[in-house]
């Protein structure tokens, strides 16, 4: 089954304790992205990757890191989490870009990771 | 600056009634427009998209949306609501021609009551 998987689905941690949220897709998509979803703010992009070893900042990259060593995986790293990073996180992938740009066409989303930082 | 506004954070309709979810955007160049749906405890999935072809776009589950350039709108409609349509709906806009921004609206939560 074609899908985007994220782990863990739920995580409660404490301030400053490094954590990684994994994301994997089995559709051979080149484009991958991380978003955070907060009430009243919709989805905001954290980082994206156009291909292996090619990553770039989105709108809210502060406090996050990513890597793209393999096409299928795009982990999100919080080196020193803080309470303002409590949120619902989504990973997404896309098989193509809109013409003339660097923006994904249809995106396929993972089920989400609900993170609470105490 | 590019932006997208969804009017009404919560919309409630009766089963069988018309569903209308509003989305307005601001853009100085032709946009690409998307509607995504998020069912409870799930990720988002694409409902439909406008990428400069037909202005009336049909999507999954009986939804459709019309791109109106003069009104800078891309409202989502469905003639008859089902209980299973209860979800959160997100409009997203991107600019054509070399830009790298995809902006999501704040979302509209649709409730369907019997």
Contacts between the chains, C-beta under 8 A, distances in Angstrom:
chain1	res1	chain2	res2	distance
A	4	B	43	7.3
A	35	B	104	7.9
A	40	B	9	7.1
A	40	B	106	5.5
A	41	B	106	6.1
A	42	B	90	6.1
A	42	B	104	4.0
A	42	B	105	5.3
A	42	B	106	4.5
A	42	B	107	5.4
A	43	B	44	7.6
A	43	B	90	6.8
A	43	B	92	8.0
A	43	B	104	4.2
A	44	B	104	7.4
A	45	B	102	7.0
A	90	B	43	5.7
A	90	B	44	7.0
A	92	B	43	7.7
A	92	B	44	7.7
A	98	B	32	5.4
A	98	B	51	6.9
A	98	B	94	6.2
A	98	B	96	6.9
A	99	B	96	7.0
A	100	B	96	6.1
A	100	B	97	4.9
A	100	B	98	5.5
A	101	B	94	7.1
A	101	B	95	7.3
A	101	B	96	6.7
A	101	B	97	6.7
A	101	B	98	5.7
A	101	B	99	5.4
A	101	B	100	6.1
A	102	B	98	7.9
A	102	B	99	7.7
A	102	B	100	3.7
A	103	B	32	7.4
A	103	B	94	4.5
A	103	B	95	7.8
A	103	B	99	6.8
A	103	B	100	5.7
A	103	B	101	6.8
A	103	B	102	4.9
A	104	B	102	6.8
A	105	B	49	7.7
A	105	B	51	7.6
A	106	B	34	7.9
A	106	B	46	5.0
A	106	B	49	6.7
A	107	B	44	7.6
A	107	B	46	7.3
A	108	B	45	7.8
A	109	B	36	8.0
A	109	B	43	3.3
A	109	B	44	4.5
A	109	B	45	6.8
A	110	B	43	5.3
A	111	B	41	7.6
A	111	B	42	6.0
A	111	B	43	5.0
A	112	B	41	7.8
A	112	B	42	7.5
A	112	B	43	5.6
